[in-house]
């Protein structure tokens, strides 16, 4: 299941609500300025509360922020 979501979430066995959330995450990551009120309405229609949408947006934005800092500084992952 995890691999299906990571490699091609649109074909993964997930709910329509989860699909909507992942599509929003992708859009916010790839083209944040394209996110509009309609995107939030779609999430609400998919069953997500305003608090869940806020939490999700904060987590997505935080990870994008941290990854951009690491990438910009050339930070490499530690090998285990």
N, C-alpha and C positions, 0 to 999 in steps of 0.2 A: 504494500500500500504506500509506504513512504517513497519508495523508488518511483512509483507511478505518479505521485504528486510532484516530486522533484523534477523528473525528466519530462513529463507531459501531463500537467494537471488537468488539462481539458478532456483527457481520455481516462482519467482516474475515476475509480468508483467512489465518488463523493456526492454530497447533496447539492442541490441547486444553490442553496445559501452559501455553502462553502466555495462553490465555483464562482459565485458573484464576488465573494470576498477576495479570492485569489486573483481574479481579473482586475479588481480594484488595486490590489497590491502591485501587480505588474504595471499597471498604468501609472500609479504614483511613483514607482521606481524609475520607469523608463522616460516618462514625459509628465512630470508633476504639474506643469502649467496647463496641461490639457484637462485636468480634473475640475469638474464643474458641479454645481448643485445637482444636476441630473444623476451624477454618479452616486451621490449620497442617497438620493431618492431610490435608485435601484437597489442599494443595500438595504434600505428600510423595507422596500417591497419584498426583499428576499428574507425578511424576518429579523434583521439585525437592529438592535436598539441604538439610540444615539450614543450611549456610553460605550457600547461595544465598538461602534464605528470610530469614536474618538480614541479608545485604547488601541485599536488596530492601526490607526493612522500614526499614533505616537510611536508604536513599536517599529512599524515599517520605516518611518522617517529617521528614527534613531539608528537603526541598522544601516540605512543608506548613508547617514552622516558619518558613522564610525568607519564604514568601509571606504568611503571617499578619502577620509583622513589617512587611513592605512595605505591605500593605493597611492595617494599623492606623495607620501613619504617613502614609498618603496618598501614598506614593512612586509616581511615574508613570514609565513606561518612556521611555527616551530614544528620540527619533526618529532613524532612520538617514539 
